[in-house]
Amino acid sequence: MLAWLALALMSSATLAQERAPQGPVEPLVLENQERFGSVTKHLSYVIDYSGDLTIEHMVDGSSAPSFAPILKNEPNFGFEKSPIWLRLDLQNAENGLQERILLMRTNFVTEISVWHEQSGQVAKVLEQNLASPFSSRPIDYHHLATTLQLEPLADSTVWIRYRTTGITAM
């Protein structure tokens, strides 16, 4: 019984820590064609309980919600029906244009949209839902993936909005 109580206390303390904003998340610096497995420590998130947030809200500094860092090994918010927004800030440390692939391992995703904001412009680089044929994917791959063009020595932001019918792990 004492072990169960300790586990329950530890779980609630961990949950409180996971939800508490911890300050800014560092951008992912891309140089020398270095490959990255997980970029979770560079991601921040907000859960859109109203379902009303749009990309315009995200890029407009006056109406943007507060994002919190992800304090787990992967973005995973349990069984959440509300849309989830992820933010990934990138920094191209190279003098030349970089082309990178953003790969997202997803389960139970019913809809996902990805935008790339760079030099004051926002471009949708991926849009998928349950009715989307496999051929509509930007990259022919069993996981969701899209290409990002990164301008030389520039900062940019990737915005991801997704919903699931099951666990939200990505």
C-alpha positions in Angstrom: 0.0 0.0 0.0 2.9 2.4 0.9 4.5 1.7 -2.5 1.3 2.5 -4.3 1.0 5.8 -2.4 4.6 6.7 -3.2 3.9 5.9 -6.9 0.8 8.0 -6.9 2.6 10.9 -5.3 5.5 10.6 -7.7 3.1 10.5 -10.7 1.2 13.6 -9.6 4.5 15.5 -9.0 5.8 14.4 -12.4 2.5 15.4 -14.1 2.7 18.9 -12.5 6.3 19.2 -13.6 5.4 18.2 -17.2 2.7 20.9 -17.4 4.8 23.7 -15.9 6.5 26.0 -18.4 10.2 25.9 -17.9 11.4 28.8 -20.0 12.4 29.1 -23.7 13.3 26.1 -25.8 16.6 26.4 -27.7 16.4 26.3 -31.5 17.8 23.3 -33.3 21.0 24.5 -35.0 21.6 22.8 -38.3 25.1 22.6 -39.7 27.5 20.3 -41.5 24.6 18.1 -42.7 24.4 16.6 -39.2 21.5 14.2 -38.7 19.2 14.3 -35.7 17.1 11.4 -34.4 14.8 13.0 -31.9 14.3 16.7 -31.8 12.0 16.6 -28.8 14.2 18.8 -26.5 13.8 21.5 -29.1 10.0 21.2 -29.3 7.4 23.2 -27.4 3.6 22.6 -27.4 0.2 23.9 -26.6 -3.1 21.9 -26.5 -5.9 23.7 -28.2 -8.8 22.8 -26.0 -11.1 25.2 -27.8 -10.1 23.9 -31.3 -10.1 27.4 -32.5 -6.4 28.2 -32.9 -5.1 28.7 -36.4 -1.7 29.2 -38.0 -2.5 33.0 -38.0 -2.7 32.9 -34.2 0.7 31.2 -34.1 2.6 33.6 -36.2 0.9 36.7 -34.8 2.9 37.7 -31.7 -0.1 39.5 -30.1 -2.5 36.5 -30.2 0.0 33.6 -30.0 -0.6 31.2 -27.1 2.1 30.4 -24.6 4.0 27.2 -25.6 5.6 24.9 -23.0 8.6 22.7 -23.4 8.2 19.0 -23.7 9.8 17.3 -20.7 9.5 13.7 -21.9 11.5 11.7 -24.5 8.8 12.2 -27.1 5.7 14.4 -27.6 3.1 12.3 -25.8 0.0 13.8 -24.2 -1.9 10.6 -23.5 -5.4 10.2 -25.0 -6.1 13.8 -26.0 -8.9 14.6 -28.5 -8.1 18.3 -28.7 -5.7 19.5 -31.4 -2.1 19.7 -30.4 0.3 22.3 -31.7 4.0 21.7 -31.7 6.6 24.4 -32.4 10.2 23.7 -33.6 12.5 26.7 -34.1 15.4 26.0 -36.5 18.6 27.9 -37.2 20.5 27.3 -40.5 24.2 27.8 -39.4 25.4 27.3 -43.0 26.3 29.9 -45.6 24.2 28.0 -48.2 20.7 26.8 -48.7 19.9 23.6 -46.8 17.3 21.0 -47.7 16.2 18.9 -44.7 13.5 16.3 -44.2 11.2 16.4 -41.2 10.1 12.9 -40.4 7.2 12.3 -38.0 6.5 8.8 -36.6 2.8 8.9 -35.8 0.1 6.6 -34.7 -3.6 7.1 -34.8 -3.3 10.5 -36.5 -6.6 11.6 -38.0 -5.3 15.0 -39.3 -2.0 16.8 -39.4 -0.8 20.1 -40.9 2.7 21.4 -41.1 3.8 24.9 -41.9 7.3 26.4 -42.3 7.7 30.1 -41.4 10.7 31.8 -42.8 11.6 35.4 -43.7 8.1 36.6 -42.8 6.5 34.0 -45.1 4.4 31.0 -44.0 4.1 28.0 -46.3 2.0 24.9 -45.7 4.4 21.9 -46.4 2.1 19.0 -45.4 -1.6 18.5 -45.1 -3.0 15.0 -44.4 -6.2 13.6 -43.0 -7.9 10.2 -43.0 -9.3 10.8 -46.5 -5.9 11.7 -48.0 -4.6 9.2 -50.4 -1.0 8.0 -49.9 0.0 9.6 -53.2 -0.8 13.0 -51.8 2.2 12.8 -49.4 5.1 15.1 -50.3 7.5 12.2 -49.7 6.7 8.6 -50.6 7.5 7.1 -47.2 5.5 5.0 -44.7 5.9 7.7 -42.0 4.8 11.2 -42.5 7.6 13.3 -43.9 8.1 16.6 -45.7 11.0 18.6 -47.1 12.1 21.9 -45.6 14.1 24.5 -47.6 16.3 26.5 -45.1 17.7 29.8 -46.2 21.4 30.5 -45.5 22.2 31.7 -42.0 18.4 32.1 -41.3 16.1 31.3 -38.5 12.8 29.6 -39.2 9.9 27.9 -37.4 8.0 24.7 -38.1 4.5 24.6 -36.8 2.7 21.2 -36.5 -1.0 20.8 -35.7 -2.3 17.3 -35.3 -5.2 15.3 -33.8 -5.4 11.6 -33.1 -8.0 9.0 -32.3 -5.7 7.3 -29.8 -2.4 8.0 -28.1 -0.8 11.3 -29.1 2.8 10.1 -29.2 4.8 11.3 -32.1 
